[in-house]
Amino acid sequence: MVPVVSTACGRLLSELTSHTASLAVSLFLEGDVSFLPGNNVPQHVQLLKKQSDGWLQSQLVCLLMACVCSMPRNVSIPQIDRLLSELEELSCMSTHSFSYTSAAKCFAGLVNKQPGGKRQNSERVQNESGGIRQPNAIQQVCLGTQLNCFNKCMDNTEVHRDKIVRVSRNGLLFLGEELDSLVQRTVKRIDSELDCVSSLFRVQNFTLLLWVAKALLLRYHPLSTALTDKLLSLLADSELGPLAADGFSLLMSDSTDVLNRACHAQLRLMYRQRFFTENAPKIVQGFNSAPKEMKSSYLKALSHMLNSLPRQVQLSELPALLPLLLEALSCPDQRVQLSTLSCLHPLLLEPPPALTLQLNALLSRLLALTTSPSMNVRIHSLRCLHALTRFEDHLVLPFRSRVLRALAGPLDDKKRLVRREAVMARGEWFLLGSPGR
């Protein structure tokens, strides 16, 4: 249902988008079901609030997300500040996983499309001396007209009271809550929950932090750095460390239901490369200083980041990161092993020179993983061993007999897919050095 609603709302005619957004928001905020013909929904239902039966109704927030987050950025979402406040409350306090995750996605989707902060939105013009130029006569007349219209709206309708309108001393009109203050207020609340180890809502607040970080990262917002640093600090958290490591996969990958081009999100080019360049050194530094039991989270985060990069970027970063990747193959966490193997395989198909210096260490770790309890790890390690035959013969021939002996075991693996990979890999190693190969 969510993809259908998202696609439909994303392609609405311009004259219908605002009306559709108004109906969706009024349904979720006011419980207005009058536009639903022949429905048996109780009046003034609170879809974003906890009911007597728990959080069952709040799962419908995914439909709100599909509607309002897929509309073009020029569509004005009514009661946006109240809506963001309700979504923040739901995502931070709900105990239903699907509900708080959908609310966090919806919050992030709206934040991504919000106008920029005070510096970005201001129409103030600075003179050569750095001062602020006062509005001229025409600007004063326009400002007076805006204020008169605004006062009439405030007198005649209650809807406009949900907008925060401020007029600065320099004759500027700001509509809606500034993005910077909105994010800072939300992050302050999240920090208070995450810093409380006994809090029952740490996972919920972490989920919101992760999606807001992605929303800001995609648009190169300056506050994304502070949120990313918070995620990096959570890699050393005993409870949230594994979640934070997996969160880097979410930050670097494309989202299917929100924060993508089909949903008209603000998405800058090469944001992945920029994110990697800024944060890879921090992860390496954190890995070196982390206790042994927490190192796996840093390795997992690093492998997730590398997996999402173009191959040319991977090759340029490989020499500095190869020792950590080899360390990741020895990590007991099977998800770290699998992520690292997935990263290494495409690099081995056209082996860079940096790998030749670590060939012995790499081969030893790959052979050890062929007996892993995880079938996927065994399969991917065999594929990497197969890819090693693309190296120059004089580099891999010294290891030929050793590899052939080790691959005899996987030929009898209980899983057919593992046996198939073992046959192909062993066949290529057997043919090493043969004439005409």
C-alpha positions in Angstrom: 0.0 0.0 0.0 2.8 2.5 0.9 4.5 2.3 -2.6 1.1 2.8 -4.3 0.2 5.8 -2.2 3.7 7.3 -2.5 3.7 6.9 -6.3 0.2 8.4 -6.7 0.8 11.4 -4.4 4.2 12.1 -6.1 2.5 12.4 -9.5 -0.6 14.4 -8.5 -1.5 17.4 -10.6 -0.2 20.6 -9.0 -3.7 21.8 -8.1 -4.5 18.6 -6.2 -1.3 18.3 -4.1 -2.1 21.0 -1.6 -5.7 19.7 -1.1 -4.5 16.1 -0.7 -1.9 17.2 1.9 -4.5 19.2 3.8 -6.8 16.2 3.9 -4.1 13.8 5.1 -2.8 16.1 7.8 -6.3 16.9 9.1 -7.0 13.2 9.3 -4.0 12.4 11.4 -4.0 15.6 13.5 -7.7 16.4 13.9 -9.2 13.0 13.3 -11.3 14.5 10.5 -12.8 11.6 8.6 -15.6 13.5 6.9 -14.0 13.2 3.4 -14.1 9.4 3.7 -17.5 8.3 2.3 -19.3 5.5 4.0 -16.7 4.9 6.7 -17.2 3.5 10.1 -14.2 5.2 11.7 -15.1 7.0 14.9 -15.0 10.8 14.8 -11.9 12.6 16.0 -9.8 9.4 16.0 -6.3 10.1 17.2 -4.1 8.1 14.8 -0.8 9.5 16.2 -1.7 8.9 19.9 -1.6 5.8 22.0 -5.0 4.2 22.3 -6.5 1.8 24.8 -5.5 -1.1 22.6 -1.9 0.1 22.4 -0.2 1.5 19.3 -2.1 -0.5 16.7 -3.7 2.5 15.0 -0.5 4.4 15.0 0.9 2.0 12.4 -1.2 4.0 9.8 1.5 6.7 10.1 3.2 4.9 7.2 0.4 6.1 5.0 0.9 9.7 6.1 4.6 9.3 5.3 3.7 7.9 1.9 1.5 10.9 1.2 3.2 14.0 2.5 6.8 12.9 2.0 6.3 12.1 -1.7 5.0 15.5 -2.7 7.2 18.1 -4.4 9.2 20.5 -2.2 7.1 23.5 -3.3 3.9 22.0 -1.8 3.0 23.7 1.5 2.2 21.1 4.2 -0.4 22.6 6.5 0.2 22.8 10.3 3.8 21.6 9.6 5.1 22.6 13.0 2.4 20.8 14.9 2.8 17.8 12.6 6.5 17.6 13.2 5.9 17.8 17.0 3.4 15.0 16.9 5.7 12.8 14.8 8.6 13.5 17.1 6.5 12.4 20.1 5.4 9.3 18.4 8.8 8.3 17.2 10.4 8.9 20.6 7.7 7.4 22.9 6.0 4.6 21.0 6.8 1.0 22.0 5.7 -0.4 18.6 8.7 -0.9 16.3 6.8 -0.3 13.0 5.1 2.8 14.3 8.1 4.6 15.7 10.2 3.7 12.6 7.6 5.0 10.2 7.1 8.2 12.3 10.9 8.7 12.2 10.9 8.3 8.4 8.1 10.7 8.0 9.8 13.3 10.3 13.0 12.9 8.3 11.2 13.2 5.0 9.6 16.5 6.0 12.9 17.8 7.6 14.7 17.1 4.3 12.4 19.4 2.4 12.2 22.1 5.0 13.6 25.5 4.0 17.1 26.1 5.2 18.1 27.8 8.5 18.3 31.5 9.2 21.4 32.1 7.2 20.0 30.3 4.1 16.5 31.8 4.2 17.4 35.4 5.0 16.9 38.0 2.3 19.1 40.5 4.2 21.6 42.2 2.0 24.9 43.0 3.5 26.8 46.1 2.4 30.5 46.3 1.7 31.3 47.1 5.3 29.5 43.9 6.5 26.5 45.8 7.9 22.9 45.1 7.1 21.2 47.4 4.7 17.9 48.7 5.8 14.8 48.1 3.6 14.0 50.8 1.1 10.6 52.5 0.7 9.3 49.9 -1.7 10.4 47.0 0.7 8.7 48.8 3.6 5.4 49.0 1.7 5.6 45.4 0.8 6.4 44.4 4.4 3.4 46.5 5.6 1.1 44.7 3.1 2.4 41.3 4.3 1.8 42.2 7.9 -1.7 43.5 7.2 -2.6 40.3 5.4 -1.1 38.2 8.2 -3.0 40.0 10.9 -6.3 39.5 9.0 -5.5 35.8 8.6 -4.8 35.5 12.4 -8.1 37.2 13.1 -10.2 35.2 10.7 -8.9 31.6 11.0 -7.3 29.4 13.6 -5.4 27.4 11.1 -2.7 30.0 10.6 -2.0 30.1 14.3 -0.1 26.9 13.8 2.6 28.8 11.8 5.3 30.5 13.6 5.7 33.9 12.0 8.4 36.2 13.1 9.4 39.7 11.9 12.9 40.8 12.5 14.0 44.3 13.2 15.5 44.5 9.8 12.2 44.0 8.0 12.4 40.2 7.4 9.5 37.8 7.4 10.1 34.1 8.4 7.4 31.6 7.9 7.5 28.3 9.7 10.0 27.1 12.3 13.6 27.6 11.3 15.2 24.3 10.4 18.3 24.8 12.6 16.2 25.4 15.7 13.9 22.5 14.9 16.8 20.1 14.5 18.6 21.4 17.6 15.5 21.0 19.7 15.0 17.5 18.5 18.6 16.5 19.0 18.6 17.9 22.5 15.7 15.6 23.4 17.3 12.6 21.7 20.6 13.2 23.6 18.8 13.3 26.9 17.3 9.9 26.3 20.4 8.3 24.8 22.6 9.5 27.6 20.3 7.9 30.1 21.4 4.3 30.2 18.3 3.2 32.1 15.9 4.8 29.6 13.3 2.5 28.0 13.2 4.5 24.8 16.9 4.5 23.7 16.2 2.5 20.6 13.3 4.7 19.6 15.4 7.9 20.0 18.3 6.3 18.2 16.0 5.5 15.2 14.9 9.1 15.0 18.5 10.3 15.3 19.5 8.0 12.4 16.8 9.1 10.0 17.3 12.8 10.8 21.0 12.4 10.2 20.3 10.9 6.8 17.8 13.6 5.9 20.4 16.3 6.7 23.3 14.4 5.1 21.5 14.1 1.8 21.3 17.9 1.5 24.7 18.8 2.9 23.3 20.5 5.9 25.9 21.7 8.4 24.2 20.1 11.4 24.6 16.7 9.8 28.2 16.6 11.1 27.0 16.9 14.8 24.5 14.1 14.3 27.1 11.9 12.6 29.5 12.4 15.4 26.8 11.3 17.9 26.3 8.1 15.8 30.1 7.5 15.9 30.1 7.9 19.7 27.4 5.3 19.9 29.6 2.7 18.3 31.2 2.2 21.7 27.8 1.8 23.4 27.3 -1.8 24.6 23.6 -1.7 23.8 23.4 0.5 20.8 26.8 -0.2 19.2 25.6 -2.9 16.8 22.6 -0.8 15.8 24.8 2.2 15.2 27.1 0.1 13.0 24.2 -1.1 10.9 23.0 2.5 10.8 25.9 3.4 8.6 24.5 1.1 6.0 21.3 3.0 6.1 23.1 6.3 5.7 25.0 5.2 2.7 22.3 3.2 0.9 19.2 4.4 -1.1 15.9 4.4 0.7 13.0 2.9 -1.1 10.0 4.6 0.5 11.3 8.0 1.6 14.3 10.3 1.0 14.8 9.4 -2.6 14.5 11.2 -5.9 11.1 9.8 -6.6 9.9 11.5 -3.4 11.4 14.8 -4.5 13.9 14.8 -1.7 16.8 17.1 -1.6 19.7 14.9 -2.6 23.1 16.2 -3.5 25.5 14.5 -5.8 28.4 12.5 -4.4 27.2 12.7 -0.8 28.5 9.2 -0.1 32.0 10.1 -1.1 31.9 13.2 1.0 30.5 11.3 4.0 33.2 8.7 3.7 36.0 11.2 3.4 34.9 13.0 6.5 34.1 10.0 8.7 36.5 7.2 7.7 39.4 8.7 9.7 37.2 9.0 12.7 36.2 5.4 12.5 39.8 4.3 12.2 40.7 6.5 15.2 37.8 5.1 17.2 38.8 1.5 16.3 42.3 2.0 17.5 41.2 3.4 20.9 38.1 1.1 21.5 38.2 -1.8 23.8 38.5 -5.2 22.2 34.9 -6.2 22.7 33.6 -3.1 20.9 36.0 -3.1 17.9 33.6 -5.2 15.8 31.1 -2.3 15.7 33.7 0.0 14.1 34.7 -2.7 11.6 31.1 -3.2 10.6 30.5 0.5 10.1 33.6 0.8 8.0 32.7 -2.2 5.8 29.2 -0.8 5.3 30.6 2.5 4.2 33.0 0.9 1.7 30.4 -1.3 0.2 28.4 1.7 -0.9 31.3 3.5 -2.6 32.1 3.4 -6.3 34.9 1.0 -7.2 37.4 3.8 -8.1 36.9 5.4 -4.7 37.4 2.0 -3.0 40.7 1.5 -4.9 42.0 4.8 -3.8 41.2 4.2 -0.2 42.2 0.5 -0.1 45.9 0.9 0.9 45.1 2.8 4.1 42.1 0.6 5.1 43.3 -2.8 4.1 44.7 -3.7 7.6 41.3 -3.0 9.1 39.6 -5.1 6.4 41.9 -8.0 7.2 41.1 -7.5 10.9 37.4 -7.5 10.0 37.7 -11.0 8.4 39.0 -12.3 11.7 36.2 -10.7 13.7 33.9 -13.3 15.3 30.8 -11.3 14.2 29.5 -13.1 11.1 27.7 -10.0 9.8 31.1 -8.1 9.8 32.7 -11.0 8.0 30.0 -11.1 5.3 30.0 -7.3 4.8 33.7 -7.3 4.4 33.7 -10.2 2.0 31.1 -8.4 -0.1 33.4 -5.4 -0.2 36.5 -7.3 -1.2 35.1 -9.5 -3.9 34.7 -6.9 -6.6 38.1 -5.5 -5.8 39.7 -9.0 -6.3 38.2 -9.3 -9.8 40.7 -6.6 -10.9 43.3 -6.8 -8.1 45.0 -3.6 -7.2 48.7 -3.6 -6.3 48.0 -2.9 -2.6 46.5 -6.4 -2.2 49.6 -8.2 -3.5 51.6 -7.0 -0.4 49.0 -8.7 1.9 48.2 -11.7 -0.2 49.4 -14.3 2.4 47.4 -12.7 5.2 44.3 -12.4 3.0 44.6 -16.0 1.8 44.9 -17.4 5.3 41.8 -15.5 6.5 39.7 -16.6 3.5 40.6 -20.2 3.9 39.6 -20.1 7.6 36.2 -18.7 6.6 35.5 -21.7 4.4 34.6 -23.6 7.5 32.4 -20.8 9.0 29.1 -21.9 10.6 27.3 -19.4 8.3 26.5 -20.7 4.8 26.7 -17.2 3.3 30.1 -16.6 4.8 31.3 -19.9 3.3 29.9 -19.0 -0.1 31.4 -15.5 -0.2 34.8 -16.7 1.1 34.9 -19.3 -1.7 34.0 -16.6 -4.3 36.9 -14.5 -3.0 39.3 -17.4 -3.3 38.0 -18.0 -6.8 38.7 -14.3 -7.6 42.3 -14.6 -6.3 43.1 -16.7 -9.3 43.0 -13.5 -11.4 46.3 -12.4 -9.8 49.5 -12.9 -11.8 50.5 -16.6 -11.8 53.8 -16.0 -10.1 52.1 -14.4 -7.1 49.6 -17.1 -6.4 51.3 -20.3 -7.6 53.3 -20.7 -4.3 49.9 -21.1 -2.5 48.4 -23.5 -5.0 48.9 -26.8 -3.2 47.9 -25.3 0.1 44.6 -24.0 -1.3 43.8 -27.2 -3.1 44.1 -29.2 0.1 42.0 -26.7 2.0 39.2 -26.7 -0.6 38.8 -30.4 -0.5 36.7 -30.0 2.6 34.0 -27.7 1.1 33.6 -30.2 -1.8 31.7 -32.3 0.8 29.7 -29.4 2.3 26.1 -30.3 3.3 24.9 -27.2 1.3 24.7 -27.6 -2.5 25.4 -23.9 -3.1 28.6 -24.1 -1.1 29.7 -27.3 -3.0 29.1 -25.5 -6.3 31.3 -22.5 -5.3 33.9 -24.9 -4.0 34.0 -26.8 -7.3 34.5 -23.7 -9.4 37.1 -22.2 -7.1 39.1 -25.4 -6.8 38.9 -25.9 -10.6 40.5 -22.5 -11.2 43.2 -23.1 -8.6 44.0 -26.5 -10.1 44.5 -25.0 -13.6 46.9 -22.4 -12.3 50.1 -22.5 -14.3 48.6 -24.7 -17.0 49.6 -23.9 -20.6 47.1 -21.8 -22.5 45.2 -20.7 -19.3 
